[in-house]
Amino acid sequence: MTNAELQQLTEQWSKEYFGREFTHKVFFNKRLKTTGGRYHLSDHHIDINLLMYTEFDLHNLRQVVLHELCHYHLHLLGMDYHHRSREFKTLLAQVGGSRYAPPTSKRKTNSKKKWHYICTGCGVEFARQRRFNTQRYICRRCGHKFILKN
C-alpha cells in the first residue's frame, strides 16, 4: 500500500465514521516502533506505523487510523483529545477504533528479570530488572535486609 492509497482510505473513513472531512496529510512512517500511529498537533498530519499494515490486516490498520482520527477531529473541534479524556474514550468506542496497538515484531514484549532477591527475615523472593543497593532498603513485611541471589 502506498501513501496515496492510505490518504484515500483515511479520507473515506473520516467521512464514513465521523461525517467530517480529513483535509491534511497521512503518511506511513517506518521509524515508528512501539506505537500504531501519531497525530501531530502543530500541522495536523498523521503518521502511521507501516508494520500495522505489513504485519497485520486492513482491519487493524483501520482501527489504528480511526484512533488517530479521533485525536484529529477532537483537537480541531477544540475538545479534549487526550487518551484519558471522556470525550476521546466515548468517540473511540462509537467509531470502533482500537485503544491500543497490537505488539509488532519490533516491540520488546517481555523484559528479563535478571536480579533475584531474598529477604533474610521472612524469606520472600522477588525479581527485578534493575539492581538496587541491598544495604539501603529493607523488607516492608518484616523489616529485615535483602540478599542478592544468583
C-alpha positions as CSV (number, residue, x, y, z in Angstrom):
1,M,0.0,0.0,0.0
2,T,1.3,3.4,-0.9
3,N,0.9,6.7,1.0
4,A,-1.6,7.9,-1.7
5,E,-3.8,4.8,-1.1
6,L,-3.5,5.4,2.7
7,Q,-4.5,9.0,2.2
8,Q,-7.6,7.9,0.2
9,L,-8.6,5.3,2.7
10,T,-8.2,7.8,5.6
11,E,-10.4,10.4,3.8
12,Q,-13.0,7.8,3.2
13,W,-13.0,6.5,6.8
14,S,-13.2,10.1,8.1
15,K,-16.3,10.8,6.1
16,E,-17.9,7.4,6.9
17,Y,-17.2,7.2,10.6
18,F,-17.0,10.9,11.7
19,G,-19.1,12.7,9.0
20,R,-16.3,15.2,8.6
21,E,-13.6,15.8,6.0
22,F,-9.9,14.9,6.6
23,T,-8.1,17.8,4.9
24,H,-4.5,17.1,6.0
25,K,-1.9,14.5,5.1
26,V,-1.3,11.0,6.4
27,F,1.9,9.0,5.8
28,F,3.4,5.7,6.6
29,N,6.4,6.2,9.0
30,K,8.9,3.3,9.1
31,R,10.7,4.8,12.1
32,L,7.8,4.2,14.4
33,K,8.5,1.1,16.5
34,T,6.2,0.9,19.6
35,T,3.2,3.0,18.6
36,G,0.5,2.3,16.0
37,G,0.4,5.9,14.9
38,R,1.0,9.5,15.8
39,Y,-1.1,12.7,15.4
40,H,0.9,15.9,15.2
41,L,-0.7,18.9,16.9
42,S,1.3,21.5,15.1
43,D,0.5,20.7,11.5
44,H,-2.3,18.2,12.0
45,H,-0.8,15.4,9.9
46,I,-0.8,11.8,10.9
47,D,2.0,9.2,10.9
48,I,1.0,5.5,10.7
49,N,3.4,2.7,11.6
50,L,4.0,0.7,8.5
51,L,4.1,-2.5,10.5
52,M,0.4,-2.1,11.3
53,Y,-0.3,-2.9,7.7
54,T,2.5,-5.3,6.8
55,E,2.3,-7.5,9.9
56,F,-1.5,-7.3,10.3
57,D,-4.5,-6.9,8.1
58,L,-6.5,-4.0,6.8
59,H,-9.0,-4.2,9.7
60,N,-6.2,-3.5,12.2
61,L,-4.9,-0.6,10.0
62,R,-8.5,0.8,10.0
63,Q,-8.6,0.7,13.8
64,V,-5.3,2.5,14.2
65,V,-6.3,5.2,11.7
66,L,-9.6,5.6,13.4
67,H,-7.8,6.1,16.7
68,E,-5.6,8.8,15.2
69,L,-8.7,10.4,13.5
70,C,-10.3,10.7,17.0
71,H,-7.3,12.8,18.1
72,Y,-7.5,14.8,14.9
73,H,-11.2,15.6,15.0
74,L,-11.4,16.3,18.7
75,H,-8.4,18.6,18.5
76,L,-9.8,20.6,15.6
77,L,-13.2,20.9,17.4
78,G,-11.4,22.3,20.5
79,M,-12.3,19.4,22.7
80,D,-10.1,17.3,24.9
81,Y,-8.2,14.9,22.7
82,H,-6.0,13.1,25.3
83,H,-6.3,9.4,25.9
84,R,-7.6,9.9,29.4
85,S,-10.4,12.2,28.4
86,R,-14.0,11.0,28.4
87,E,-14.7,12.6,25.0
88,F,-11.9,10.6,23.5
89,K,-12.9,7.3,25.0
90,T,-16.6,7.7,24.0
91,L,-15.8,8.8,20.5
92,L,-13.3,5.9,20.1
93,A,-15.9,3.4,21.3
94,Q,-18.5,4.9,18.9
95,V,-16.4,4.5,15.8
96,G,-14.8,1.2,16.8
97,G,-11.2,2.2,16.9
98,S,-8.6,0.4,18.9
99,R,-7.5,1.7,22.3
100,Y,-4.0,0.1,22.0
101,A,-2.0,-1.0,19.0
102,P,-1.0,-4.7,18.9
103,P,2.6,-5.6,19.6
104,T,4.8,-5.7,16.5
105,S,7.9,-7.7,15.8
106,K,10.0,-4.5,16.6
107,R,8.5,-4.1,20.1
108,K,10.2,-5.8,23.0
109,T,7.3,-7.5,24.8
110,N,8.9,-9.3,27.7
111,S,11.7,-8.0,29.9
112,K,14.1,-10.3,31.6
113,K,14.2,-10.1,35.3
114,K,17.9,-10.7,35.9
115,W,18.3,-9.7,39.6
116,H,16.7,-12.0,42.2
117,Y,16.5,-11.0,45.9
118,I,15.5,-12.8,49.1
119,C,14.5,-11.3,52.4
120,T,16.7,-12.6,55.2
121,G,13.8,-12.4,57.7
122,C,10.6,-13.7,56.1
123,G,12.2,-15.4,53.0
124,V,10.1,-13.6,50.4
125,E,11.6,-13.8,46.9
126,F,11.2,-11.3,44.1
127,A,12.9,-10.4,40.8
128,R,13.8,-7.0,39.4
129,Q,15.0,-5.7,36.1
130,R,17.3,-3.1,37.8
131,R,19.7,-3.8,40.6
132,F,19.4,-1.9,43.9
133,N,21.5,-1.3,47.0
134,T,20.6,-4.1,49.5
135,Q,22.2,-2.1,52.3
136,R,19.9,0.8,51.8
137,Y,16.5,-0.9,51.6
138,I,14.6,-3.2,54.0
139,C,11.7,-5.6,53.6
140,R,8.3,-3.9,54.2
141,R,6.8,-7.1,55.7
142,C,9.4,-7.8,58.4
143,G,12.0,-5.0,58.4
144,H,15.0,-7.3,57.6
145,K,17.6,-6.7,54.8
146,F,17.7,-8.4,51.4
147,I,20.4,-10.6,49.9
148,L,21.1,-10.9,46.2
149,K,20.6,-14.4,44.9
150,N,22.2,-15.5,41.7
